[in-house]
Structures are given as structure tokens and as C-alpha cells.
Amino acid sequence: MARLQEAAVKQIEEICDRYCDEKTPLMMILSDIQNEYGYIPLEVQEIVSAKTGISVAEIYGVVTFYSFFSLTPKGKYVIGCCLGTACYVKGAQKVIDRFSELLGIRPGETTEDGLFTLDALRCIGACGIAPAVSINGKVYPKVETGQVEGIIESYRKEASA
């Protein structure tokens, strides 16, 4: 989304217009933009600010506070490793470390090929199947470090098919 094309600017403005009658439209606007583009760079925040009258500082504060929003593009597959208490005590740190080692990225980063983003998550509500890993909404239960390489390879195969 480097330099926004006119169509993208128009679409962002249309998203803002959808919520013009709402008292507090920002979260809905940002959520729709995140869902549409996958991230919310500063240039987009400036458009939202101009359209809504909400300061860029406030918008930036919301985008950086909530982990759902991102300032940078995410990979095709977003790997979320739960580090909540139940997952952590069952070895989640070792699992995320293994993903990090095999992918060559740290949590919060995306692989150079744009295929994977690795995220450290708080509790995802899957305590009974700890440690849990979520990839694009699919939850993997009781993940062990020995499974990580196979999980990554299955998504690599899917991406190349």
C-alpha cells in the first residue's frame, strides 16, 4: 500500500462514511480497514483523521494499543503462539522459540518472503488444550516443539500448491 492509489483512498473514505452517524466510530473504521488491507500505515491514519476529525495521535494510539491492529503488513499465515499462564507453564515459550528459530524471525516480525508472521499472544481461551497455537484462526492443541517443523512445512506446501 506504499503510495495509495486513488481507488484505495476512495475505499478508505467510504469505510469512514459508513460510520458517520456513530458517536465513537474509530474502532469500527479501523477494524474494517485492517480486515480489508491487513494493516493500517500512517498514510491511512492521516486519511481517517482528515475524514473523521479524530487526531492522528489518537488514531495512532489506538492502532498501537490493540494487538489486532498492525502498522506493517502481516504474512499470509499469521502464527499466534499463546503465552497465557496455562500455555506458558505447559511449554509455550519453547514452542514459540522453535517457530522463531525455524522461521528466522522474532515475535512481531514477518518472514522476508511474506509467508509467515509470528505473534506472541496473551490468553486465547484455549487453556484446556495448552500450549495452543493459532494459525489464521485454526487452533492447534497441545503443541510440542517436535511438531513445529511439520506445521510450518504443511503451510509452505499449501502456499506453493
N, C-alpha and C positions, 0 to 999 in steps of 0.2 A: 504494500500500500504506500510505497515510498512517496511519490508525488501523487496526490489523489486526483483521479480523473474526474471530470465533470459529473459523470453518472454516479460515482461514489459519493461525491459531495451532495448531490441531489437526494440520494437514498438516505444519507445520514440526516439531512434536513427533514425528510419525510418521516423518519423514525421519531425525530423530535416533535413534529407536528401531531403524531398520533396521541401524544400525552399532554397536549397544550391545555387541556381542561383539568388536569390533575394538580392537586396542591403541591405534591412533592414528587415530581416526575423523574428525578435523576436516576434512581436505581433501575427503573423500568427502561429508560432510554439506554443506559449503559449496558444493561443486560441484553437488549435487542442488538446493539452494536457488537458486543462480544460474540453473541451467537452467530451473527452474520459474517463477521470478518476474522474472528478468532483472537483479536487483541484490540487495544484502544490506545494508539500512539498519541503523542502530544498534539499533532496536527488535527486529529479528530476531536480531541478535547476542546481545542480552540473553536471548532465549528459548533460544537454543542454549546459552548459558552456564548457565542455570538447569537445563537438561535434562542437560547433559554434565558439569558441574562444571569446565569449562575457563573460565578468567577471560575477561571481556570484553576486557581489554587484549591477551591473547594472540590472541583471535579477530580483533580489530581489526587487530592487527599482520599477521596472515596475509592478511586481506582487502585491506589497503592495499599489501602487498608484491607480491602476484601480480597482474599486469595483467589476467588473465582475470576477476577479481572486480571488482565495481563497487559503490560506495556509493550511486550515483544511477541512476535508470532510463536505459537506453540507448534510442536511437531504433529505429524499425522496421528501418532499414537502417544497419548499422554498417560504416563505410568505414575500412578499415585500410590506411594507406599505409606500406609498408616503407621504413625509413630505414637498413637494414643497409648495410654498406660497398658491396657491388656496386650496390645500388639507388641509394645516395646519389651515387656517382660518375657514375651514368648520368642524374642529374637528378631524383631523387625529391623533393628539397626544393622544387623549383619546382612539382612536381605537387601536393604537399600544400598548398603556399601557394595554388595555384589553387583547390583544393577549399575551403580556408578562406575565400578571398575570395568565391567564388560562394555559399557557404552562410552566410556571415556569422558563423562560429564559429571558434574555435581548436581545435587538437587537445585531446581530452579533454572537449569540450563537445558538447551536443546542441542541434539547432535548436529554436526555440520551438514549432514545430508537432509536435515529437516524431518527425519523419520520419527525420532523419539524425543519427548520431553520428560524429564524426571522431576517429580514433585514429592516433597515430604509433606504429608497431610496430618492434621490433628485427628481426632477420632472420626471414623467414617461410619460408626454404628454397627460394626461387624465384629464385636468383641468375642462372640461365641466361636468365631472361626479364625481367631488370631494366630499368626500375623496375617493380615489381609492386604492384598494388593488389588488396585482397581486400574483397569486399562480401558479408556474410553467407555466407562460405565460397566464393563464386565468385571465382576469381582472374583478374584482367585483366593480360595480359602487355604489356611494353614500352609502358607508358602515357606519352603525351606530353601536355603542358599543353593542347593544342588538342582533346584528346578528352574532357577533364574535363566540360565543359558538357553534352555529349551523354550521357555516362554518368549524370550527375545527372538529366537530363530523362527518360531511359528509366525511372528508378525513380520519378520523380514521376508519370509516366503509369501505371505499374503500380499505384501506390498509389491513384490516382483511378479505376481501372477497376473 
